[in-house]
């Protein structure tokens, strides 16, 4: 089977892990976009795009299918590992990107998004800081894991914030493949006054991968005053 031979790809994905807290995931994707997932606690279908939810109704049998699929997944893990002679998981390092959801304006509430992708196994730790201090966790939310076409994973972490002059935010990603966290920085410039807007080309994004004691500068784009 080769994915490139298909015009469209509908995938039914069941995901669970051993020795990891959580109930696993069961979702349906079409051409790489998630249509819905089954809540692992209530087994109710949750549609990815609620605005389209009233246009179609998920099959009620999906809840029973998810219950069986996840139970089978957990049951089969030790059996599969024994047959594979406890072959270790494939390890792939994550990539990350930080950006704002809306056009930035000082003093106006916005959301920072930390997009993390291309990692395996699917267990990452994402933390946020503002000016070097941990943020309030009530302002942070996170998506579930999504499967890429190569069976690596991706997810997004969201931080609700209000941009203030001089603030610097960081998104730190921890993963078994990394010797030190992968950090991304986002900040505002002191030459932006209250009420001024910042467009995408003027975005201040300090993107660095910190590995051990060496800092590798990957990309930087300085925030310039919009005229």
C-alpha beads as a LAMMPS data file, in Angstrom:
LAMMPS data file: protein, C-alpha beads

227 atoms
226 bonds

1 atom types
1 bond types

-500.0 500.0 xlo xhi
-500.0 500.0 ylo yhi
-500.0 500.0 zlo zhi

Masses

1 110.0

Atoms # bond

1 1 1 0.000 0.000 0.000
2 1 1 1.329 3.403 -0.977
3 1 1 -0.421 6.528 0.220
4 1 1 0.682 8.524 -2.841
5 1 1 -1.363 6.174 -5.054
6 1 1 -4.588 7.304 -3.355
7 1 1 -6.610 10.338 -4.364
8 1 1 -8.016 10.565 -0.844
9 1 1 -7.164 8.831 2.401
10 1 1 -9.643 8.060 5.192
11 1 1 -7.898 6.793 8.322
12 1 1 -9.374 5.243 11.455
13 1 1 -6.699 5.565 14.145
14 1 1 -6.576 3.862 17.534
15 1 1 -3.715 4.867 19.789
16 1 1 -2.652 3.684 23.244
17 1 1 0.610 3.412 25.183
18 1 1 1.966 1.219 27.928
19 1 1 3.080 2.711 31.232
20 1 1 1.579 6.081 30.295
21 1 1 -1.306 7.752 32.077
22 1 1 -4.433 8.342 29.996
23 1 1 -6.978 6.242 28.173
24 1 1 -5.616 6.495 24.649
25 1 1 -7.233 7.972 21.557
26 1 1 -9.561 6.896 18.790
27 1 1 -10.159 9.245 15.874
28 1 1 -11.074 9.508 12.207
29 1 1 -9.047 11.554 9.719
30 1 1 -9.610 12.488 6.084
31 1 1 -6.654 13.599 3.964
32 1 1 -4.685 14.427 7.100
33 1 1 -7.426 16.486 8.764
34 1 1 -9.208 15.164 11.823
35 1 1 -12.965 14.795 11.357
36 1 1 -13.697 13.698 14.908
37 1 1 -12.344 11.832 17.892
38 1 1 -14.025 9.691 20.522
39 1 1 -13.640 10.952 24.071
40 1 1 -11.793 8.119 25.890
41 1 1 -13.855 8.649 29.067
42 1 1 -17.402 9.227 27.782
43 1 1 -16.897 7.637 24.326
44 1 1 -18.862 10.496 22.804
45 1 1 -17.880 11.744 19.347
46 1 1 -16.280 15.206 19.375
47 1 1 -16.177 16.878 15.967
48 1 1 -13.043 18.867 15.203
49 1 1 -14.941 21.701 13.518
50 1 1 -18.076 22.392 15.591
51 1 1 -19.423 24.828 12.980
52 1 1 -19.960 21.864 10.648
53 1 1 -21.391 19.565 13.321
54 1 1 -25.024 20.273 12.417
55 1 1 -24.383 19.305 8.798
56 1 1 -23.832 15.637 9.645
57 1 1 -24.254 13.288 12.589
58 1 1 -21.607 10.695 13.530
59 1 1 -22.708 7.071 13.540
60 1 1 -23.834 6.258 17.123
61 1 1 -22.078 2.893 16.807
62 1 1 -18.724 4.696 16.855
63 1 1 -18.864 4.858 20.666
64 1 1 -19.066 1.079 20.963
65 1 1 -16.373 0.648 18.307
66 1 1 -14.024 2.991 20.192
67 1 1 -14.597 1.140 23.471
68 1 1 -13.708 -2.173 21.817
69 1 1 -10.779 -0.717 19.844
70 1 1 -9.117 0.890 22.866
71 1 1 -9.645 -2.191 25.017
72 1 1 -8.109 -4.360 22.307
73 1 1 -5.215 -1.922 21.914
74 1 1 -4.279 -2.079 25.600
75 1 1 -4.715 -5.867 25.666
76 1 1 -2.477 -6.391 22.636
77 1 1 0.461 -4.220 23.748
78 1 1 2.226 -6.829 25.948
79 1 1 1.488 -9.578 23.413
80 1 1 2.915 -7.569 20.520
81 1 1 5.997 -6.601 22.528
82 1 1 6.677 -10.212 23.458
83 1 1 6.390 -11.328 19.836
84 1 1 8.687 -8.509 18.733
85 1 1 11.239 -9.435 21.412
86 1 1 10.652 -6.086 23.150
87 1 1 11.921 -4.088 20.181
88 1 1 12.405 -0.498 21.437
89 1 1 10.265 2.341 20.137
90 1 1 11.483 4.335 17.159
91 1 1 12.816 7.686 18.379
92 1 1 12.248 10.910 16.428
93 1 1 13.009 14.404 17.723
94 1 1 10.304 17.091 17.708
95 1 1 10.288 20.342 15.787
96 1 1 8.439 23.383 17.109
97 1 1 7.159 26.778 16.035
98 1 1 5.640 29.628 18.061
99 1 1 3.298 32.284 16.665
100 1 1 0.274 34.400 17.623
101 1 1 -3.260 33.442 16.652
102 1 1 -4.328 36.980 15.752
103 1 1 -2.612 40.109 14.502
104 1 1 -0.872 41.484 17.583
105 1 1 -1.905 44.714 19.282
106 1 1 -0.455 45.777 22.623
107 1 1 -2.974 45.562 25.445
108 1 1 -5.412 43.438 23.430
109 1 1 -5.950 39.782 24.516
110 1 1 -4.512 37.236 22.098
111 1 1 -3.303 33.635 22.008
112 1 1 0.174 32.239 21.456
113 1 1 0.386 28.867 19.736
114 1 1 3.282 26.462 20.143
115 1 1 3.047 23.887 17.357
116 1 1 5.093 20.734 17.986
117 1 1 5.455 18.031 15.325
118 1 1 7.465 15.118 13.894
119 1 1 8.119 13.362 17.215
120 1 1 7.913 9.735 18.326
121 1 1 7.026 8.216 20.730
122 1 1 3.990 10.441 21.467
123 1 1 4.822 11.841 24.863
124 1 1 6.043 15.428 25.109
125 1 1 6.103 17.961 27.948
126 1 1 5.328 21.566 27.014
127 1 1 5.877 24.465 29.414
128 1 1 5.453 28.225 28.964
129 1 1 7.266 31.151 30.591
130 1 1 6.771 34.911 30.551
131 1 1 9.951 36.910 31.137
132 1 1 11.577 33.779 32.534
133 1 1 8.779 32.961 34.995
134 1 1 6.199 30.151 34.666
135 1 1 2.818 31.326 33.400
136 1 1 -0.517 30.697 35.106
137 1 1 -1.590 27.206 34.032
138 1 1 -5.215 28.331 33.828
139 1 1 -4.178 30.284 30.705
140 1 1 -2.762 27.167 29.004
141 1 1 -4.602 24.508 27.003
142 1 1 -3.428 21.718 24.734
143 1 1 -4.789 19.591 21.916
144 1 1 -4.663 15.833 21.831
145 1 1 -1.960 14.061 19.834
146 1 1 -2.490 13.885 16.073
147 1 1 -0.903 11.330 13.764
148 1 1 1.176 12.472 10.772
149 1 1 1.279 10.476 7.541
150 1 1 4.636 8.954 8.537
151 1 1 3.134 7.946 11.918
152 1 1 5.065 10.537 13.860
153 1 1 2.895 12.828 15.986
154 1 1 1.992 16.482 16.407
155 1 1 0.059 18.672 18.832
156 1 1 -0.447 22.333 19.725
157 1 1 -0.285 24.158 23.047
158 1 1 -2.188 27.438 23.502
159 1 1 -1.387 30.306 25.860
160 1 1 -3.951 33.065 26.361
161 1 1 -2.114 36.327 27.001
162 1 1 -2.263 40.091 26.656
163 1 1 0.777 41.517 24.807
164 1 1 2.686 44.089 26.829
165 1 1 5.683 46.128 25.741
166 1 1 8.974 44.311 26.357
167 1 1 7.499 40.922 27.295
168 1 1 9.270 37.766 26.125
169 1 1 7.496 34.403 26.111
170 1 1 9.016 30.980 25.679
171 1 1 7.645 27.565 24.801
172 1 1 9.808 24.702 26.060
173 1 1 9.401 21.163 24.701
174 1 1 10.747 18.109 26.496
175 1 1 10.977 14.698 24.817
176 1 1 12.854 11.446 25.317
177 1 1 14.894 12.169 22.163
178 1 1 16.258 15.469 23.508
179 1 1 19.200 15.886 25.869
180 1 1 17.876 19.341 26.764
181 1 1 14.511 21.043 26.145
182 1 1 13.768 22.574 22.744
183 1 1 12.974 26.262 23.324
184 1 1 11.200 28.811 21.161
185 1 1 10.947 32.499 22.058
186 1 1 8.429 35.186 21.114
187 1 1 8.600 38.802 22.194
188 1 1 7.518 42.388 21.649
189 1 1 9.810 45.311 20.898
190 1 1 10.170 48.443 22.993
191 1 1 9.548 50.690 19.988
192 1 1 5.891 49.683 19.666
193 1 1 3.484 52.059 21.395
194 1 1 0.107 51.247 22.927
195 1 1 -2.563 50.652 20.302
196 1 1 -0.177 50.028 17.405
197 1 1 -0.666 46.866 15.402
198 1 1 2.025 44.451 14.293
199 1 1 1.626 42.565 11.047
200 1 1 3.147 39.181 10.220
201 1 1 6.329 40.534 8.529
202 1 1 7.024 42.587 11.649
203 1 1 6.645 39.674 14.045
204 1 1 9.313 39.353 16.662
205 1 1 10.243 35.704 16.791
206 1 1 13.399 34.613 18.467
207 1 1 13.695 30.941 17.601
208 1 1 16.516 29.006 19.175
209 1 1 17.224 25.372 19.789
210 1 1 19.143 24.950 23.002
211 1 1 21.187 21.753 23.085
212 1 1 23.327 21.265 26.153
213 1 1 25.450 24.353 26.726
214 1 1 25.459 25.333 23.043
215 1 1 22.897 27.732 21.675
216 1 1 22.162 27.263 18.014
217 1 1 20.524 30.301 16.503
218 1 1 17.968 28.958 14.046
219 1 1 16.075 32.059 13.052
220 1 1 15.328 35.563 14.247
221 1 1 13.156 38.277 12.856
222 1 1 13.251 41.634 14.555
223 1 1 10.091 43.508 15.317
224 1 1 9.993 46.796 13.448
225 1 1 7.673 49.678 13.999
226 1 1 4.773 49.728 11.580
227 1 1 4.221 52.952 9.748

Bonds

1 1 1 2
2 1 2 3
3 1 3 4
4 1 4 5
5 1 5 6
6 1 6 7
7 1 7 8
8 1 8 9
9 1 9 10
10 1 10 11
11 1 11 12
12 1 12 13
13 1 13 14
14 1 14 15
15 1 15 16
16 1 16 17
17 1 17 18
18 1 18 19
19 1 19 20
20 1 20 21
21 1 21 22
22 1 22 23
23 1 23 24
24 1 24 25
25 1 25 26
26 1 26 27
27 1 27 28
28 1 28 29
29 1 29 30
30 1 30 31
31 1 31 32
32 1 32 33
33 1 33 34
34 1 34 35
35 1 35 36
36 1 36 37
37 1 37 38
38 1 38 39
39 1 39 40
40 1 40 41
41 1 41 42
42 1 42 43
43 1 43 44
44 1 44 45
45 1 45 46
46 1 46 47
47 1 47 48
48 1 48 49
49 1 49 50
50 1 50 51
51 1 51 52
52 1 52 53
53 1 53 54
54 1 54 55
55 1 55 56
56 1 56 57
57 1 57 58
58 1 58 59
59 1 59 60
60 1 60 61
61 1 61 62
62 1 62 63
63 1 63 64
64 1 64 65
65 1 65 66
66 1 66 67
67 1 67 68
68 1 68 69
69 1 69 70
70 1 70 71
71 1 71 72
72 1 72 73
73 1 73 74
74 1 74 75
75 1 75 76
76 1 76 77
77 1 77 78
78 1 78 79
79 1 79 80
80 1 80 81
81 1 81 82
82 1 82 83
83 1 83 84
84 1 84 85
85 1 85 86
86 1 86 87
87 1 87 88
88 1 88 89
89 1 89 90
90 1 90 91
91 1 91 92
92 1 92 93
93 1 93 94
94 1 94 95
95 1 95 96
96 1 96 97
97 1 97 98
98 1 98 99
99 1 99 100
100 1 100 101
101 1 101 102
102 1 102 103
103 1 103 104
104 1 104 105
105 1 105 106
106 1 106 107
107 1 107 108
108 1 108 109
109 1 109 110
110 1 110 111
111 1 111 112
112 1 112 113
113 1 113 114
114 1 114 115
115 1 115 116
116 1 116 117
117 1 117 118
118 1 118 119
119 1 119 120
120 1 120 121
121 1 121 122
122 1 122 123
123 1 123 124
124 1 124 125
125 1 125 126
126 1 126 127
127 1 127 128
128 1 128 129
129 1 129 130
130 1 130 131
131 1 131 132
132 1 132 133
133 1 133 134
134 1 134 135
135 1 135 136
136 1 136 137
137 1 137 138
138 1 138 139
139 1 139 140
140 1 140 141
141 1 141 142
142 1 142 143
143 1 143 144
144 1 144 145
145 1 145 146
146 1 146 147
147 1 147 148
148 1 148 149
149 1 149 150
150 1 150 151
151 1 151 152
152 1 152 153
153 1 153 154
154 1 154 155
155 1 155 156
156 1 156 157
157 1 157 158
158 1 158 159
159 1 159 160
160 1 160 161
161 1 161 162
162 1 162 163
163 1 163 164
164 1 164 165
165 1 165 166
166 1 166 167
167 1 167 168
168 1 168 169
169 1 169 170
170 1 170 171
171 1 171 172
172 1 172 173
173 1 173 174
174 1 174 175
175 1 175 176
176 1 176 177
177 1 177 178
178 1 178 179
179 1 179 180
180 1 180 181
181 1 181 182
182 1 182 183
183 1 183 184
184 1 184 185
185 1 185 186
186 1 186 187
187 1 187 188
188 1 188 189
189 1 189 190
190 1 190 191
191 1 191 192
192 1 192 193
193 1 193 194
194 1 194 195
195 1 195 196
196 1 196 197
197 1 197 198
198 1 198 199
199 1 199 200
200 1 200 201
201 1 201 202
202 1 202 203
203 1 203 204
204 1 204 205
205 1 205 206
206 1 206 207
207 1 207 208
208 1 208 209
209 1 209 210
210 1 210 211
211 1 211 212
212 1 212 213
213 1 213 214
214 1 214 215
215 1 215 216
216 1 216 217
217 1 217 218
218 1 218 219
219 1 219 220
220 1 220 221
221 1 221 222
222 1 222 223
223 1 223 224
224 1 224 225
225 1 225 226
226 1 226 227
